[in-house]
């Protein structure tokens, strides 16, 4: 079963300060099937570079660039789109269960704390309780 990706038109306003290459990467990550409902992606640098028609080194340089649109953990080769759930809301018990199931399959990394912080900003105080304790323990 595929996942539905909605790109809110506000994204164009939010990304106006990005370069063309950065926008291309961000949009690619938003609509790529390699992600999950939480906005995490397991990176295959070679495939990403081919899809973007860029050198692997150039894609890696973009991924390592600090910004508010994506975060990259080089050790686990995972990418997080912190605002992903803003554009692809997770509401209702079935989606929360799917979110927690997908979060449980991730390799623990430094991105988890940023995910939880953004989840609370987007969904409000108390929403962290919707995230399984096993995942939250990696965020402390």
Buried (B, 14 or more C-beta within 10 A) or exposed (E): EEEEEEEEEEBEEBBEEBEEBBBBBBEBBBEBEBBBBBBBBBBEEEEBBEBBEBEEEEBBEBBEBEEEBBBBBEEBBBBBBBBBBBBBEBEEEEBBEBBBEBBEEBBBBBBBEBBBEBBBBBBEEEBBEBBBEEBBEBBE
